[in-house]
């Protein structure tokens, strides 16, 4: 196996210069850098990452905590994070929190224990108090899809209330007055905010909120399906349904069609997230875009700037949702 000394000799440079090239030090000319890289390639030299970590007091790895590893939402998050970090020569270690406070805390401690240089947290159950205490430790972190007042500079958020408002406002503008709603778990920050947007749109239009047209679900396809069936069984009239995410909207669409309900002729449905399959449903799903892949990239850039000193990088802390109008909603038949 080739050694750093052989690379140094073949490239005709000092050991310190080879080390600077491997550590991506800016104070190396392009010509010298290329000589070192060519020598490493010719000798098939692979740096010892463990030794580099000890020498630099960093691991070049970033910990990512997400709720789950499946579903159409978390994949784009992790893809956005990983692609941005990989370009900078960093690696990702992932832990799942499963919407449980103790499991999320265990995930954080695991990632810190693995020597991660920074953390990206998509955490639901960690308390603000815990996050404040975590901020006093040595590992920097950024939060996705959550806002904590005392840590605003470490939060990358979407205006979920505006998104919920846009979804219901579209249905109102199309002429619907009897609008049902399937929410996510209301203990979650984003589900609460999206429901607040729904209520805001109804209030502005002078429409009373009917508790009988609200179903709290779980952000899962099966939850959307059972939610629609329960709303139908309630006997209450509604011509439109807003769902707090696309998974539940797709479940509701399946149940509606199984019941012989034509979408959108007899029931308009709007989702939230704009996951990859939303446009492939039949009819294609009207939804609110959650740019989660781009937000993942922004979280990675936050880490590169704040943990690795890439000061020239810029990132956005705040994202605004937009409505994606497709074919699952239209004015009610009486219009």
N, C-alpha and C positions, 0 to 999 in steps of 0.2 A: 504494500500500500504506500502510495506517495506521501511525502511529508511536506510541511510548509517550507522546510529548508531547501528541498529540491525545487519547489516552485520559485523560491527566491533566486536560486542559482540560475535556473533556466530563463527566467524573465530578466535577469541582470539587475535586480533591485534589492533593496534591503528587506529584512524580515518585517521591519516596522511598516514599510510601504505595502507589503502583501497584506498585513493585518488591517491597514487603513482601507484597502480595497474591499476586503471581506466584510468590514464593518460599515461600508458605504459612507466613509468619511469624505466630505466635500473637497478636502484639500489634497486632491490627487488629480493630475492632469488626465485628460481623456486618453492621450497616447499611452501614458504609463499604465493607466487602468486596463487598457486593452491588452498590453503586453502581459500583465498579470493574469487576466482572464484567459488569454490564449495558452499560457503555460499551464494553468489549472486544467484546462480542457485536454491538452496534450497528455498530461500526466494522469488524467482522470482523478484529480484530487478533489476530495469532498471534505469541507471543513467539519470539525467535530463540534456539533451544535452545543453539546453540554459544556465543553471547555469554553466556547465563546460566551455562553450565558454566564459562567462564573467570572470570566474576565471583565465582562461589561456590566455585570450586576443586573442583567435583564434576560428574559427568556424569548423575546420576540414572539410571544403568544398572547392572545387576547381572549378572555373568557366571555362567553355569551350565555346568559340565562334566559330561557324562553319557557312558556307555560307547557307546551307540548311539542313533540317532534313530528306529528302528523298533521294532516289537514292542509287546505290550500292557502292559509294565511301565513303560517310560520316559515314555510319553505322560501317564499320570496324575501322575507326578512333576513334569513340566514344567507341567502344567495347574495343579497345586496351588501351585507357586512363582509362576507368572505371575499367577494370579488375585489372590493376596494382595498382590503388589507393585504390580499395576495399580491396585488400590484406593488405594494410597498415592502414585500418580503416578510410579512408577518403571517402567523398561523392562528387558527381558531380552535378553541376547546369549548365544547358545548355541554351544558347541563340543563335538565328539565325540572321545572318547579311544580308542575301538575296542580296549580292553583291551591297549593297548601303552604301555609306560612312556614312551618318547620322544614318542609322539603325545600322551599325557596332559600331559607337561611342555610341549610346544609349545602345547597348548590353553590351559594356565594362562598362559603368557607372552603368548599372543595376547590373552587377555581382559584381562590387566593392561595390555598395550600399548594396548588400545582405551580405556583410561581408566575401566574399571569401578570403581565405588566399593567393591565387595565381591564375593566369589566364593562360590558354592555348589558343592561338589565331590561328585559321585557317582563317585569314582575307585577303581579296583581295584589298579592297579600302582604308584602312587606310594609310595615307601618312607616309613616313619615319619621317617627322617632328613631326607628332602627336605621333608616337611610341617613339621617343626620349624623348619628353615631358612626356609621360606616364611612361617611365623608371625612371624618377626623383621622382615619387610618391612612396607611401609606399607599394604598392601591386606588388610583383615580377611577371613577366610573361615570357613565352617562346612562340616562334612562330614556326608554322609547315608549311613546304613547302614554305618558304619565307626566303630570305637572305637580311639583312640590314647591311651595312658595319660597322656602328658604334655600332651595337648590335650583332655582330657575335656570341658571347658566349651564346646568348639567341635565337639562330636560329637552328632548326633541319631541314635539307634540303635534297632534292634529286637532283642529277645532271640531270635535265630535258633535258638539251641540249644533253648530252650523250645519253639519252633515245631516243630522236628524231632522233639522228644520227644512232643509232643501228637499228631502225625500217627501215629506208630508205636504209641503207647500206645492210641489208639482201636482200631487193628487187633487189638492184643493183647487188649484188653477185649472185643472181639467174638468172641474165641476163636481167632484165627489164631496159629499157631506158626511156620509156614514163610512168612517174610516177605522178599520181595526188595526191593532198594533201588536206585534210579537217582539218583545224585548229580549235582550240578553240578561244574564244574572245581574240584578240591580245592585248587588254589592260591588260590582266592578265599576271602575271609574268611567270607562268609555260607554258602557251600557247605560249608566245613569245619565250621562251627558246627552247621549243620542235620544233617550226618552224625553229629556228636558226640551230638546229641539222639537220633537213631535208635539209636545204640549204647547210650546210657544207658537207654532204654526196654527194649531187649532184655535188658540186664544185670539190671535190676531184676526182670524176669520170669523170670530164670534160663534164658534162651534163648541158646545159643551163637551168636556171629556167624559165619556161613558166608561166607567170602570169595567162594565161587562164586555167591552170590546178590547180589553187589554189582557194579554197572556204573557207571563214572565217565563222565559224558557232558558236554554243552556248554550246557545250559539251553535248547536249541532243540527245536522239535517233532520234527524229523527225528531228533534225538539220542534222544528218548524212544522213538520208533518202533524205531530200530535197537537200542536198549538192551533193549527187551522181546524182540525176536527173538533176540538173543544169549542172553538168560536162558533163553528157551524151548529154544533149541538146546543149552544146556548139559546138558539132561536132568535137572536138579535139580527137585524138586517144590516148588512154592510156591502158596499159595492167596491171597496178598495182595501188593500192590506199593505201596510208598511212593515218591513222586517228589519231588525237591527243588524243583520249580516246576510250575506248571500247564501251561506249554507242553509240557514233556516228558510230563506226565500225559496230555494230550490226544493226543499222538503215540502213546503206549503204548496208549491206548484204541482208536485207529483200527486199529493193527496187530492188537490182540487180536480185534477184531470181524471183521477181514479173515481171521483164522485160525479164525473160527467159535467163539471163546471168548465165552461170555455173561458180561456184566458187570451186576451183581455176583455172579450165581449161581455162576459158576465161578472168577471172579477179582475180588477187591475192589481198588480203586485209590483212593489218596489223593494229592492234590497239595499245593501250597504257593503262596500269593500271593493267591488269590481274585481273579483278574483278571476283567474284566467279562463274559467269555463262559463262565466256569466254571459258572454256573447254567443256561446255555443248552445245554450238552452233553447228550447222551442216552445213558445216564442222566446227570443233573446231578452235577457233580463235588464230592465231599467234599474239603475243602481247609482250609488254615490261612490266616487272613486276615493279610495284610501291609498295614497302612493307609498305603500309600505316598503317596497324595494328601494325606492329613492331615500326614504327615511333611514333605512338600514345603512345605505352608503353614507349618509350624513353622520350617523353615529360612529361609523368607522373613521370618518375624517376628523370628528371631534377627538377620538382616541389618538390618531396620528399627530394631531396638533398639540394636544394637552399632555399626552404621555410620552411621545417620542420627539417632541420639539420641531415638528414640521410646520413652522410658523407661517409659511406662505399659503398653506391650505385654508380655504374658506368653507363654511358650512352654514346651513339654515337651521335655526332652532324651532321654527314654527311653519306649519303647513296648513293650507286651506283646502278643504274638499271641493270637488266639483261634481255636478250632476251629469250622469251619462244616460241620455234618454234613448231607449231602444223600443222594443215592441210589446213588452208585457203590461203596459199601461196605456189607457186611452180614456176619453170622456165616457161617463156611464151611459147606458143604453137610453135612458130617459132624456138625455140632453139633445 
